[in-house]
């Protein structure tokens, strides 16, 4: 049995898939097996690539029908016979020592289930080439050691800390991280609420993240606002922050660009436990919300009805978030 099972989901990206698999085969740690999950049943490109490579560690897993990104990820984030598993999306790639470095990082942390590494950010150009933006997903100082990340970070209120294609997960029996069928742009935020904490972050950039010109990610403002409001509301409902901490949340929300104050106010309307948030709202915060409503009046209606329209999304976040905060407090 191999040490790591690597899943490579792909959908009609032959050139990028070849780059991703090349980075896998270049790993200095060779004890891995790989499943290429082809979510385009009528595309034989991935099968031909796997056959041409002739690497016994790599198998082709065609889907009988197109599942979409979120359902494909749900196939992947399940316990495996191997001690560890990882996912490499077809448009991203790894440094040669990604697996060896990640395995070394988790060696002294037997209780850690999920570890992830920093990523360099690349931008696809119109001619199909990729430009190094010089940016990283997280800031990095040379020599910075791995660190544990407990639950309840400000970024987890309406986002996620981990990155899909820079993960190493310790496989545990009967463990699964299945999310509802949410838009793929939000799947990391939902799944992170299932992860046992603390997480382990490796600050060194060991992977590469591509901003591609074509994407399956939704650009619907109402969809994004609905999901963001649910994330904020369920987080703050179960956080039980005192007044000092809530004041800090408001200060942080005003400091980012664009400000997140509208999400706080919308959460106060969606979840009764969040109504005290309004005590910190300033006139400018209400004005910003009002301007948004005037520009997109339908958006407010959809957000306010979000719990009725998407009860599965809400129930998932409510249960998972409550479990994370109970875990943090040492409750069974």
C-alpha positions as CSV (number, residue, x, y, z in Angstrom):
1,X,0.0,0.0,0.0
2,X,1.2,3.5,-0.9
3,X,1.6,6.3,1.7
4,X,-0.4,8.9,-0.2
5,X,-3.4,8.7,-2.6
6,X,-3.5,11.7,-4.8
7,X,-6.7,12.7,-6.6
8,X,-6.6,14.8,-9.8
9,X,-10.0,16.1,-10.8
10,X,-10.2,17.3,-14.4
11,X,-12.7,18.7,-16.9
12,X,-11.6,19.5,-20.5
13,X,-8.2,20.9,-19.6
14,X,-5.8,18.6,-21.4
15,X,-2.8,20.9,-21.5
16,X,-3.2,21.9,-17.9
17,X,-3.8,18.4,-16.8
18,X,-0.5,17.3,-18.3
19,X,1.3,20.0,-16.4
20,X,-0.3,19.0,-13.1
21,X,0.5,15.3,-13.5
22,X,4.1,16.1,-14.6
23,X,4.5,17.9,-11.3
24,X,3.2,14.9,-9.5
25,X,5.5,12.5,-11.3
26,X,8.4,14.8,-10.4
27,X,7.9,14.4,-6.7
28,X,11.0,13.5,-4.7
29,X,8.7,11.3,-2.6
30,X,7.7,8.5,-4.9
31,X,5.4,6.4,-2.7
32,X,2.1,7.6,-4.0
33,X,-0.8,6.4,-6.2
34,X,-3.1,8.7,-8.2
35,X,-6.6,8.7,-9.5
36,X,-7.4,11.0,-12.4
37,X,-11.1,11.8,-12.1
38,X,-12.4,12.8,-15.5
39,X,-15.7,14.7,-15.2
40,X,-16.2,15.0,-19.0
41,X,-17.4,11.5,-20.0
42,X,-17.1,12.2,-23.8
43,X,-13.5,13.5,-23.5
44,X,-11.0,10.7,-24.0
45,X,-8.0,13.0,-23.5
46,X,-7.3,12.1,-19.9
47,X,-7.5,8.4,-20.7
48,X,-5.1,8.8,-23.6
49,X,-2.7,10.8,-21.4
50,X,-2.7,8.2,-18.7
51,X,-2.1,5.4,-21.2
52,X,0.7,7.3,-22.9
53,X,2.5,7.9,-19.6
54,X,2.4,4.2,-18.7
55,X,2.9,4.9,-15.0
56,X,1.4,2.1,-13.0
57,X,0.8,4.4,-10.1
58,X,-1.7,6.5,-12.1
59,X,-5.3,5.2,-12.9
60,X,-8.0,6.9,-15.0
61,X,-11.5,7.2,-13.3
62,X,-14.0,8.4,-15.8
63,X,-17.4,9.6,-14.5
64,X,-20.5,8.0,-16.0
65,X,-22.0,11.5,-16.2
66,X,-20.9,15.1,-15.6
67,X,-21.1,15.6,-11.8
68,X,-19.8,19.2,-11.5
69,X,-16.9,20.3,-9.3
70,X,-18.6,20.2,-5.9
71,X,-19.9,16.6,-6.4
72,X,-16.6,15.5,-7.7
73,X,-14.8,16.9,-4.7
74,X,-17.3,15.0,-2.5
75,X,-16.1,11.8,-4.1
76,X,-12.5,12.7,-3.2
77,X,-12.8,14.0,0.4
78,X,-13.4,10.5,1.9
79,X,-11.3,8.1,3.9
80,X,-8.8,6.1,1.9
81,X,-6.8,2.9,2.6
82,X,-3.6,4.9,2.4
83,X,-2.5,6.8,5.6
84,X,-2.8,10.2,3.7
85,X,-4.5,11.6,0.7
86,X,-4.3,14.9,-1.3
87,X,-6.0,16.6,-4.2
88,X,-4.2,18.3,-7.1
89,X,-6.7,20.3,-9.3
90,X,-5.9,20.1,-13.0
91,X,-5.0,23.8,-13.3
92,X,-2.5,23.9,-10.4
93,X,0.8,22.2,-9.8
94,X,3.3,21.3,-7.1
95,X,6.9,21.9,-6.2
96,X,9.0,18.7,-6.4
97,X,9.2,18.4,-2.6
98,X,5.6,19.1,-1.9
99,X,4.8,15.6,-0.6
100,X,8.1,15.1,1.2
101,X,7.8,18.5,2.9
102,X,4.2,18.0,3.9
103,X,4.8,14.5,5.3
104,X,7.7,15.8,7.3
105,X,5.6,18.7,8.7
106,X,2.8,16.4,10.0
107,X,5.2,13.8,11.4
108,X,5.3,15.4,14.8
109,X,1.6,16.2,14.9
110,X,-0.2,12.9,15.2
111,X,-3.5,14.7,16.2
112,X,-3.6,16.9,13.1
113,X,-6.0,15.7,10.4
114,X,-5.5,18.5,7.8
115,X,-2.4,20.3,6.8
116,X,-1.9,22.7,3.9
117,X,0.9,24.7,2.3
118,X,1.3,28.2,1.0
119,X,0.9,28.8,-2.8
120,X,2.3,31.1,-5.4
121,X,-0.3,32.8,-7.6
122,X,-0.1,32.7,-11.4
123,X,-2.3,34.5,-13.9
124,X,-3.3,33.0,-17.3
125,X,-2.7,35.4,-20.2
126,X,-4.8,35.6,-23.4
127,X,-2.2,33.6,-25.3
128,X,-2.5,30.7,-22.9
129,X,0.7,31.3,-21.0
130,X,0.9,31.8,-17.3
131,X,2.5,34.8,-15.6
132,X,4.0,34.7,-12.1
133,X,2.2,37.5,-10.3
134,X,4.8,37.5,-7.6
135,X,2.1,37.1,-5.0
136,X,1.4,34.4,-2.5
137,X,-1.9,33.2,-1.0
138,X,-0.4,34.0,2.4
139,X,2.6,36.2,3.4
140,X,5.8,34.3,3.9
141,X,9.1,35.1,5.7
142,X,12.1,32.9,4.7
143,X,12.6,30.1,7.2
144,X,9.2,30.5,8.8
145,X,8.3,27.2,10.5
146,X,4.9,25.3,10.3
147,X,2.3,26.5,12.8
148,X,-0.9,25.2,14.2
149,X,-4.1,27.1,13.3
150,X,-6.9,26.8,15.9
151,X,-10.6,27.2,14.9
152,X,-12.2,30.6,15.1
153,X,-9.8,32.7,13.0
154,X,-11.4,36.0,11.7
155,X,-10.8,34.7,8.2
156,X,-13.0,31.7,8.9
157,X,-16.0,33.9,9.6
158,X,-16.8,34.2,5.9
159,X,-13.9,32.4,4.3
160,X,-11.4,29.5,4.6
161,X,-7.8,29.2,5.6
162,X,-6.9,26.1,3.6
163,X,-6.4,25.7,-0.2
164,X,-7.7,22.7,-2.0
165,X,-4.7,21.9,-4.1
166,X,-2.1,22.3,-1.3
167,X,-3.7,19.9,1.2
168,X,-2.4,16.8,2.9
169,X,-5.1,15.0,4.9
170,X,-4.6,12.2,7.4
171,X,-7.0,9.4,6.5
172,X,-9.1,8.2,9.4
173,X,-11.6,5.3,9.4
174,X,-15.2,6.4,8.7
175,X,-14.1,10.0,8.1
176,X,-15.7,12.0,5.3
177,X,-16.0,15.6,4.4
178,X,-19.1,15.8,2.3
179,X,-20.6,19.2,1.7
180,X,-24.0,20.2,0.3
181,X,-24.1,21.0,-3.5
182,X,-23.0,24.6,-3.1
183,X,-21.3,26.7,-5.8
184,X,-17.7,25.7,-6.1
185,X,-16.5,29.1,-5.1
186,X,-17.8,28.4,-1.6
187,X,-16.9,24.7,-1.2
188,X,-13.7,25.4,0.7
189,X,-15.5,27.6,3.2
190,X,-18.2,24.9,3.8
191,X,-15.7,22.0,4.0
192,X,-13.4,23.8,6.4
193,X,-16.2,23.8,9.0
194,X,-16.0,20.0,8.9
195,X,-12.3,19.8,9.6
196,X,-11.1,18.9,13.1
197,X,-8.9,21.7,14.4
198,X,-6.2,22.7,14.8
199,X,-5.0,22.7,11.2
200,X,-1.3,22.7,10.4
201,X,-0.1,25.5,8.0
202,X,3.2,25.2,6.2
203,X,4.2,28.8,5.2
204,X,6.7,27.9,2.6
205,X,5.1,28.0,-0.9
206,X,5.1,24.4,-2.1
207,X,2.3,24.7,-4.6
208,X,1.2,26.9,-7.5
209,X,-2.3,28.4,-7.9
210,X,-3.6,29.4,-11.3
211,X,-6.1,32.2,-12.0
212,X,-7.5,30.9,-15.3
213,X,-9.4,32.9,-17.8
214,X,-12.2,30.3,-17.9
215,X,-13.7,29.3,-14.6
216,X,-16.8,27.4,-13.2
217,X,-17.0,29.8,-10.3
218,X,-20.3,31.8,-10.2
219,X,-20.2,35.5,-10.5
220,X,-23.8,36.0,-9.2
221,X,-23.8,38.8,-6.6
222,X,-27.0,37.5,-5.0
223,X,-25.6,34.0,-4.7
224,X,-22.4,35.2,-3.2
225,X,-24.2,37.5,-0.7
226,X,-26.6,34.7,0.4
227,X,-23.7,32.3,1.1
228,X,-21.5,34.9,2.8
229,X,-24.4,36.0,5.0
230,X,-25.0,32.3,6.0
231,X,-21.3,31.8,6.8
232,X,-21.2,35.0,9.0
233,X,-24.5,34.4,10.8
234,X,-23.7,30.8,11.7
235,X,-20.1,31.7,12.8
236,X,-21.2,34.5,15.1
237,X,-24.2,32.6,16.4
238,X,-22.0,29.9,17.9
239,X,-18.9,32.0,18.7
240,X,-20.6,33.6,21.7
241,X,-18.2,36.6,21.5
242,X,-18.3,39.2,24.3
243,X,-18.9,42.8,23.6
244,X,-15.2,43.6,23.3
245,X,-14.7,40.9,20.7
246,X,-17.7,42.0,18.7
247,X,-16.4,45.5,18.6
248,X,-13.1,44.1,17.2
249,X,-15.1,42.2,14.6
250,X,-16.8,45.5,13.5
251,X,-13.4,47.3,13.4
252,X,-11.9,44.5,11.2
253,X,-14.9,44.5,8.9
254,X,-14.5,48.3,8.3
255,X,-10.8,47.9,7.7
256,X,-10.9,45.5,4.8
257,X,-11.6,46.6,1.2
258,X,-14.3,46.3,0.3
259,X,-15.7,46.5,3.9
260,X,-17.6,43.5,5.3
261,X,-20.0,45.6,7.3
262,X,-23.0,44.8,5.1
263,X,-22.5,41.1,5.7
264,X,-22.7,41.7,9.5
265,X,-25.9,43.7,9.2
266,X,-27.5,41.1,6.9
267,X,-26.5,38.4,9.4
268,X,-28.4,40.3,12.1
269,X,-31.6,40.1,10.0
270,X,-31.1,36.4,9.1
271,X,-30.2,35.0,12.5
272,X,-32.0,36.3,15.7
273,X,-28.9,35.5,17.8
274,X,-27.0,38.0,15.7
275,X,-29.3,41.0,16.3
276,X,-27.0,42.5,18.9
277,X,-24.6,43.2,16.0
278,X,-26.6,46.2,15.1
279,X,-25.5,47.9,18.4
280,X,-22.1,48.6,16.7
281,X,-23.4,49.8,13.4
282,X,-22.6,53.4,12.4
283,X,-24.5,55.6,10.0
284,X,-22.0,54.9,7.3
285,X,-22.6,51.2,7.7
286,X,-26.3,51.6,7.3
287,X,-25.7,53.9,4.3
288,X,-23.6,51.3,2.6
289,X,-26.3,48.7,3.1
290,X,-28.9,51.1,1.8
291,X,-26.9,51.9,-1.3
292,X,-26.6,48.2,-2.0
293,X,-30.3,47.7,-1.6
294,X,-31.1,50.5,-4.0
295,X,-28.7,49.1,-6.7
296,X,-29.9,45.5,-6.3
297,X,-33.3,45.4,-4.4
298,X,-33.8,41.7,-5.3
299,X,-30.5,40.8,-3.6
300,X,-31.8,41.8,-0.1
301,X,-35.0,39.8,-0.7
302,X,-33.0,36.7,-1.6
303,X,-30.7,37.1,1.4
304,X,-33.5,37.5,3.8
305,X,-35.3,34.4,2.5
306,X,-32.0,32.4,2.3
307,X,-32.8,30.1,5.2
308,X,-36.2,29.1,3.7
309,X,-34.8,28.8,0.2
310,X,-31.7,26.8,1.1
311,X,-32.5,25.0,4.4
312,X,-29.9,22.3,3.6
313,X,-27.1,24.9,3.3
314,X,-28.1,26.6,6.5
315,X,-28.5,23.3,8.5
316,X,-25.1,22.1,7.4
317,X,-23.4,25.3,8.4
318,X,-25.3,25.5,11.7
319,X,-24.4,21.9,12.8
320,X,-20.8,22.0,11.6
321,X,-20.0,25.4,13.1
322,X,-21.6,24.4,16.4
323,X,-19.4,21.3,16.4
324,X,-16.2,23.4,15.7
325,X,-16.9,25.8,18.6
326,X,-17.8,22.9,20.9
327,X,-14.5,21.2,19.9
328,X,-12.7,24.5,20.7
329,X,-14.3,24.7,24.1
330,X,-13.4,21.1,24.9
331,X,-17.1,20.0,24.9
332,X,-18.1,16.5,23.8
